[in-house]
Amino acid sequence: MTPAGRLCCPALAALCLVLLGGSSSPGMFMTGGPEAQPAAPRVQRLTYTITFLGIPVARAILDEVQPGQPDGEWIVRGAARTTAFWEQFTHIRNSYITRFRAAGFQPSVYERRIDQKGLRFRRTEWYGREGAGDVDISPLPPLSPRYTARGEPASVDVLSVPAGEGNFFSALWYMRYTDWDRTVEATLPVWLEGQRWQVTIRRVGVGRRRAPEGRVEAWKLICRLNRLADETGAEEFPSQAGSGTDHITHHLMRENAELTVWIARQPSRRPIAVSVSMALFQVSARLREPFEDERLPF
């Protein structure tokens, strides 16, 4: 990998993961009482361009499926791929899928399908129970081939993690649908690669940011990640070589990693801009209109 690829890869990977999530909840979109007929699931797609030194280095999409009934599970999928130009330096075609209920944003499953330079695997984590079979993502539209992992994974892992823990996407969705006019700070648990982490989210202001439809009012949030102590006393996150984790998870989950996220205020609550700073440089992402092969088929 070239020096430019080595410099950008950690922050690019971290930013892909961020794009690939007194409060309100997603339940505010639900209508009808117990007598109401279930509605069809609602699907939304957001698309982003990720830049480094002003150069587009990756594309990302963020899919959301809202269930047709209040007690149904939400589905969130993030996917990222390097641009044709940046493929000269590194390669990423990763996707991340989680299911959770609106009440408490507690996930039932989290699956990663990883195809990146030097690593290809599929890892599924079931919360509070032993899982079997594939994760049901039937309401989601298919991904463009340019976002899809190539070939068969070198390894397939199915794991059980403690109930009550979260993952990064359930935390992101809490962030998206919280009423930050009434909330100043929140702390959420995250479980990754056998370790407990926490995400602290703090509102630091409100401003106007550029979106595809023009400038919109948005909350500015600062997110900081910290690993929680455990009974083993271990202080190091497992190395990528030792744990087989993907670039994105490995480089994002570091002590005091800090992200800036702009969330549009009601009604859309869309993440419209994200930045992550590492060393002397910054990688940024902006919401954009989808390209032809990224449009929903309906």
C-alpha positions, 0 to 999 in steps of 0.5 A: 500500500502506498503512503497515501493509502496508509495515511487515509485508510484508518480514518476512511474506514472509521468514517464508513462505519459511522455512515453505514446510524429526554428523547423521542424514538423511531416510534414517532413515525408509527400510526394506528392503534391495536385495531389498525391493519399493519402497514407495509415496511417503509424503506429509506436510503441515504447516500454519501461521498467521502473525501480525503484532502478534497479527493472522493475516496469512497461512496457509502449508503445507509438503508433504513427499514421501518416496520409496518407495526409498532412492535416490529423490528427496524433494520439498518444497513450500512455499505461502503466501497472505495472509488475506482481511483482509490482502489489503486491504494486500498480496497473496501466493499463492506456491509453492516446489518443490524436489527433492533426494536425502537423501544430502547434501541436494543439490537437482536443481531448484528452482521458484518460482511467484509471484503477488504484488502487482505481480509474477507469474512462474515461474522454474525452476533446474536444478542442474549441467545444462540443464533441459527440461520441467516439474518432476515433482511427481506425488506431491504432492496439488493445492493448494487454489485459495486457494493457487494462482497466478491466471492465466498468469505474465507471464514463464517462466524456465529457468536452470542453476546450479552443481552442489553448491549448495543452496537455502533449502528444502534447507537447511531440510530439513537443519535438520529432520533433523539430530540437534541433540543431536550437532550444535552448528553447521552451515554450508550453501551457498545459491544465489539469483538468481545469487549465493552465500550461506551459511546458518549454523545454530546450536543454542542450547538445548532447551525445551518449545513448544506444538504442536497435540497439547500441549507438546513438547520442541524444539531452538531454532536460530538461522539467520543468512544471509550473502552470500559474496564473488565475483569481481565484488566486487558487494556488493548483492543485486539490487533487486527491480525490477532482478532481478524476484525475489519479495518473499520472496527479496528481503527474506529474503536480506539480510546478517545476516538472523536467524531463530529456528526451533524443531524438535521432537525425535524422532520428528516433527522438525517445525518447530513455531514460527518467528520473524523480527525486523526493525527494531522488530517481529516476525512469528511462525508456529505449527504448527496443525491444517489447515483443511478446504480444507488437508486431504490428500485421502487 
